[in-house]
Amino acid sequence: MLQAIKNVLDSKRIILASASPRRKDILNQVKLNFEVVTSSFEENLNPECYSHPYEFAIDTALHKAKDVLEKTSKDTRKPDLIIAMDTVVVCKGKMYGKPLEPDRAFEMLKQLIGTSHSVHTGVVCLAGEKIIKFHESTEVYMANVSDHVIREYIKTGEPLDKAGGYGIQGIGGSLIEKINGDYYNVVGLPLHRLCQHLLNIYSEH
């Protein structure tokens, strides 16, 4: 899709405001030329202040984008486009963030196993004076597996620091029965929707 505006994109300074190697890999798949500038935003917003989890994710992404915009404000060449994202997992009305310890990962996965949950990614693109905000949601269905299987998965280290305590693109993919929606959104970057917006932004030039 981006090949239609490749010449325009190649002339832009594009920044991904994320340290996630998964998001970086996805953008590399579509041959987008970009650099990574990680945000220092503490991600301390209160989810209870938002009517829907995706609004929380979008606002978190906005703070990340603005932080990177400030970080690059004194650069000789200012960024033409900053892309920021935040992904949250929601099951039965409860939001699940990133477990930093194995015990917390086990607690999370026990709640997700054998049922479905939603993955919401909020995306913000700062393109000059334009601020584009959107979100993508995907329904994920996890198989009903034993505690032993969960604990052995956690021993791999993969669940730590991933929303919901699993990585669909890795070993965690074996726990997923099916999904309804964008696979890349579960990884953390809704690729098609992002490319659609980039096409809309730069086709005008």
Contacts in CASP RR format, 6 or more apart in sequence:
PFRMAT RR
TARGET T0000
AUTHOR 0000-0000-0000
METHOD contacts of the structure
MODEL  1
MLQAIKNVLDSKRIILASASPRRKDILNQVKLNFEVVTSSFEENLNPECY
SHPYEFAIDTALHKAKDVLEKTSKDTRKPDLIIAMDTVVVCKGKMYGKPL
EPDRAFEMLKQLIGTSHSVHTGVVCLAGEKIIKFHESTEVYMANVSDHVI
REYIKTGEPLDKAGGYGIQGIGGSLIEKINGDYYNVVGLPLHRLCQHLLN
IYSEH
1 30 0 8 1.000
1 192 0 8 1.000
1 195 0 8 1.000
1 196 0 8 1.000
1 199 0 8 1.000
2 9 0 8 1.000
2 30 0 8 1.000
2 31 0 8 1.000
2 32 0 8 1.000
2 195 0 8 1.000
2 198 0 8 1.000
2 199 0 8 1.000
4 199 0 8 1.000
4 203 0 8 1.000
5 198 0 8 1.000
5 199 0 8 1.000
5 202 0 8 1.000
5 203 0 8 1.000
6 31 0 8 1.000
8 202 0 8 1.000
8 205 0 8 1.000
9 32 0 8 1.000
9 33 0 8 1.000
9 198 0 8 1.000
9 202 0 8 1.000
10 33 0 8 1.000
12 80 0 8 1.000
12 81 0 8 1.000
12 202 0 8 1.000
13 35 0 8 1.000
13 77 0 8 1.000
13 78 0 8 1.000
13 79 0 8 1.000
13 80 0 8 1.000
13 81 0 8 1.000
14 32 0 8 1.000
14 33 0 8 1.000
14 34 0 8 1.000
14 35 0 8 1.000
14 79 0 8 1.000
14 80 0 8 1.000
14 81 0 8 1.000
14 82 0 8 1.000
14 83 0 8 1.000
15 34 0 8 1.000
15 35 0 8 1.000
15 36 0 8 1.000
15 37 0 8 1.000
15 68 0 8 1.000
15 72 0 8 1.000
15 79 0 8 1.000
15 81 0 8 1.000
15 82 0 8 1.000
15 83 0 8 1.000
16 23 0 8 1.000
16 24 0 8 1.000
16 27 0 8 1.000
16 34 0 8 1.000
16 35 0 8 1.000
16 36 0 8 1.000
16 37 0 8 1.000
16 83 0 8 1.000
17 37 0 8 1.000
17 38 0 8 1.000
17 39 0 8 1.000
17 64 0 8 1.000
17 65 0 8 1.000
17 67 0 8 1.000
17 68 0 8 1.000
17 82 0 8 1.000
17 83 0 8 1.000
17 84 0 8 1.000
17 85 0 8 1.000
18 24 0 8 1.000
18 36 0 8 1.000
18 38 0 8 1.000
18 39 0 8 1.000
18 64 0 8 1.000
18 83 0 8 1.000
18 84 0 8 1.000
18 85 0 8 1.000
19 36 0 8 1.000
19 38 0 8 1.000
20 188 0 8 1.000
22 169 0 8 1.000
22 187 0 8 1.000
22 188 0 8 1.000
22 189 0 8 1.000
23 85 0 8 1.000
23 187 0 8 1.000
23 188 0 8 1.000
23 189 0 8 1.000
24 36 0 8 1.000
26 184 0 8 1.000
26 187 0 8 1.000
26 188 0 8 1.000
26 189 0 8 1.000
26 191 0 8 1.000
27 34 0 8 1.000
27 189 0 8 1.000
29 191 0 8 1.000
30 191 0 8 1.000
30 195 0 8 1.000
34 83 0 8 1.000
37 68 0 8 1.000
37 71 0 8 1.000
37 72 0 8 1.000
38 68 0 8 1.000
39 63 0 8 1.000
39 64 0 8 1.000
39 65 0 8 1.000
39 67 0 8 1.000
39 68 0 8 1.000
39 84 0 8 1.000
40 67 0 8 1.000
40 71 0 8 1.000
41 60 0 8 1.000
41 63 0 8 1.000
41 64 0 8 1.000
41 67 0 8 1.000
43 60 0 8 1.000
43 63 0 8 1.000
43 64 0 8 1.000
43 86 0 8 1.000
45 56 0 8 1.000
45 59 0 8 1.000
45 60 0 8 1.000
45 63 0 8 1.000
47 53 0 8 1.000
47 56 0 8 1.000
47 88 0 8 1.000
47 95 0 8 1.000
49 56 0 8 1.000
50 56 0 8 1.000
50 59 0 8 1.000
53 88 0 8 1.000
53 90 0 8 1.000
53 95 0 8 1.000
53 118 0 8 1.000
53 120 0 8 1.000
54 88 0 8 1.000
54 120 0 8 1.000
54 122 0 8 1.000
54 135 0 8 1.000
54 137 0 8 1.000
56 86 0 8 1.000
56 88 0 8 1.000
56 95 0 8 1.000
57 85 0 8 1.000
57 86 0 8 1.000
57 87 0 8 1.000
57 88 0 8 1.000
57 120 0 8 1.000
57 121 0 8 1.000
57 122 0 8 1.000
57 135 0 8 1.000
58 86 0 8 1.000
58 122 0 8 1.000
58 123 0 8 1.000
58 124 0 8 1.000
58 133 0 8 1.000
58 134 0 8 1.000
58 135 0 8 1.000
60 86 0 8 1.000
60 122 0 8 1.000
61 84 0 8 1.000
61 85 0 8 1.000
61 86 0 8 1.000
61 122 0 8 1.000
61 123 0 8 1.000
61 124 0 8 1.000
61 133 0 8 1.000
62 84 0 8 1.000
62 124 0 8 1.000
62 131 0 8 1.000
62 133 0 8 1.000
64 84 0 8 1.000
64 85 0 8 1.000
64 86 0 8 1.000
64 124 0 8 1.000
65 82 0 8 1.000
65 83 0 8 1.000
65 84 0 8 1.000
65 124 0 8 1.000
65 125 0 8 1.000
65 126 0 8 1.000
66 126 0 8 1.000
68 79 0 8 1.000
68 82 0 8 1.000
68 84 0 8 1.000
69 79 0 8 1.000
69 82 0 8 1.000
69 126 0 8 1.000
72 78 0 8 1.000
72 79 0 8 1.000
72 82 0 8 1.000
79 126 0 8 1.000
80 127 0 8 1.000
80 128 0 8 1.000
81 125 0 8 1.000
81 126 0 8 1.000
81 127 0 8 1.000
81 128 0 8 1.000
81 198 0 8 1.000
81 201 0 8 1.000
82 125 0 8 1.000
82 126 0 8 1.000
83 123 0 8 1.000
83 124 0 8 1.000
83 125 0 8 1.000
83 194 0 8 1.000
84 123 0 8 1.000
84 124 0 8 1.000
84 125 0 8 1.000
84 126 0 8 1.000
85 121 0 8 1.000
85 122 0 8 1.000
85 123 0 8 1.000
85 124 0 8 1.000
85 188 0 8 1.000
85 189 0 8 1.000
86 121 0 8 1.000
86 122 0 8 1.000
87 119 0 8 1.000
87 120 0 8 1.000
87 121 0 8 1.000
87 122 0 8 1.000
87 163 0 8 1.000
87 185 0 8 1.000
87 188 0 8 1.000
88 95 0 8 1.000
88 96 0 8 1.000
88 97 0 8 1.000
88 119 0 8 1.000
88 120 0 8 1.000
88 121 0 8 1.000
88 163 0 8 1.000
89 95 0 8 1.000
89 96 0 8 1.000
89 97 0 8 1.000
89 112 0 8 1.000
89 117 0 8 1.000
89 118 0 8 1.000
89 119 0 8 1.000
89 120 0 8 1.000
89 163 0 8 1.000
89 164 0 8 1.000
89 165 0 8 1.000
90 96 0 8 1.000
90 117 0 8 1.000
90 118 0 8 1.000
90 119 0 8 1.000
90 120 0 8 1.000
91 111 0 8 1.000
91 112 0 8 1.000
91 115 0 8 1.000
91 116 0 8 1.000
91 117 0 8 1.000
91 118 0 8 1.000
92 111 0 8 1.000
92 115 0 8 1.000
92 117 0 8 1.000
94 111 0 8 1.000
96 108 0 8 1.000
96 111 0 8 1.000
96 112 0 8 1.000
96 117 0 8 1.000
96 163 0 8 1.000
96 164 0 8 1.000
96 165 0 8 1.000
97 108 0 8 1.000
97 163 0 8 1.000
97 164 0 8 1.000
97 165 0 8 1.000
98 160 0 8 1.000
98 161 0 8 1.000
98 162 0 8 1.000
98 163 0 8 1.000
98 164 0 8 1.000
98 165 0 8 1.000
99 105 0 8 1.000
99 107 0 8 1.000
99 108 0 8 1.000
99 159 0 8 1.000
99 160 0 8 1.000
99 161 0 8 1.000
99 162 0 8 1.000
99 164 0 8 1.000
99 165 0 8 1.000
100 160 0 8 1.000
100 161 0 8 1.000
101 160 0 8 1.000
102 154 0 8 1.000
102 155 0 8 1.000
102 157 0 8 1.000
102 159 0 8 1.000
102 160 0 8 1.000
105 154 0 8 1.000
105 159 0 8 1.000
105 160 0 8 1.000
105 165 0 8 1.000
106 147 0 8 1.000
106 150 0 8 1.000
106 151 0 8 1.000
106 154 0 8 1.000
108 159 0 8 1.000
108 164 0 8 1.000
108 165 0 8 1.000
109 150 0 8 1.000
109 153 0 8 1.000
109 154 0 8 1.000
109 159 0 8 1.000
109 164 0 8 1.000
109 165 0 8 1.000
109 166 0 8 1.000
110 147 0 8 1.000
110 150 0 8 1.000
112 142 0 8 1.000
112 164 0 8 1.000
112 166 0 8 1.000
113 142 0 8 1.000
113 143 0 8 1.000
113 144 0 8 1.000
113 145 0 8 1.000
113 150 0 8 1.000
113 175 0 8 1.000
114 141 0 8 1.000
114 142 0 8 1.000
114 143 0 8 1.000
114 144 0 8 1.000
114 145 0 8 1.000
115 141 0 8 1.000
115 142 0 8 1.000
116 139 0 8 1.000
116 140 0 8 1.000
116 141 0 8 1.000
116 142 0 8 1.000
117 139 0 8 1.000
117 140 0 8 1.000
117 142 0 8 1.000
117 164 0 8 1.000
118 137 0 8 1.000
118 138 0 8 1.000
118 139 0 8 1.000
118 140 0 8 1.000
119 137 0 8 1.000
119 138 0 8 1.000
119 139 0 8 1.000
119 140 0 8 1.000
119 163 0 8 1.000
119 185 0 8 1.000
119 186 0 8 1.000
119 188 0 8 1.000
120 135 0 8 1.000
120 136 0 8 1.000
120 137 0 8 1.000
121 135 0 8 1.000
121 136 0 8 1.000
121 137 0 8 1.000
121 185 0 8 1.000
121 188 0 8 1.000
121 189 0 8 1.000
121 190 0 8 1.000
122 133 0 8 1.000
122 134 0 8 1.000
122 135 0 8 1.000
122 136 0 8 1.000
123 132 0 8 1.000
123 133 0 8 1.000
123 134 0 8 1.000
123 135 0 8 1.000
123 136 0 8 1.000
123 189 0 8 1.000
123 190 0 8 1.000
123 193 0 8 1.000
123 194 0 8 1.000
123 197 0 8 1.000
124 131 0 8 1.000
124 132 0 8 1.000
124 133 0 8 1.000
125 131 0 8 1.000
125 132 0 8 1.000
125 194 0 8 1.000
125 197 0 8 1.000
125 198 0 8 1.000
125 201 0 8 1.000
127 201 0 8 1.000
130 201 0 8 1.000
132 197 0 8 1.000
132 201 0 8 1.000
134 193 0 8 1.000
134 197 0 8 1.000
136 182 0 8 1.000
136 185 0 8 1.000
136 190 0 8 1.000
136 193 0 8 1.000
137 181 0 8 1.000
137 185 0 8 1.000
138 179 0 8 1.000
138 180 0 8 1.000
138 181 0 8 1.000
138 182 0 8 1.000
138 183 0 8 1.000
138 185 0 8 1.000
138 186 0 8 1.000
139 179 0 8 1.000
139 180 0 8 1.000
139 181 0 8 1.000
140 168 0 8 1.000
140 176 0 8 1.000
140 179 0 8 1.000
140 186 0 8 1.000
141 176 0 8 1.000
141 177 0 8 1.000
141 178 0 8 1.000
141 179 0 8 1.000
141 180 0 8 1.000
142 175 0 8 1.000
142 176 0 8 1.000
142 177 0 8 1.000
143 175 0 8 1.000
143 176 0 8 1.000
143 177 0 8 1.000
145 175 0 8 1.000
149 175 0 8 1.000
153 159 0 8 1.000
153 166 0 8 1.000
153 171 0 8 1.000
153 172 0 8 1.000
153 175 0 8 1.000
156 171 0 8 1.000
158 166 0 8 1.000
158 167 0 8 1.000
158 170 0 8 1.000
158 171 0 8 1.000
158 172 0 8 1.000
159 165 0 8 1.000
159 166 0 8 1.000
159 167 0 8 1.000
159 172 0 8 1.000
163 188 0 8 1.000
166 172 0 8 1.000
166 173 0 8 1.000
166 175 0 8 1.000
167 173 0 8 1.000
167 187 0 8 1.000
168 176 0 8 1.000
168 179 0 8 1.000
168 183 0 8 1.000
168 186 0 8 1.000
168 187 0 8 1.000
169 187 0 8 1.000
179 186 0 8 1.000
182 190 0 8 1.000
182 191 0 8 1.000
182 192 0 8 1.000
182 193 0 8 1.000
184 190 0 8 1.000
184 191 0 8 1.000
184 192 0 8 1.000
END
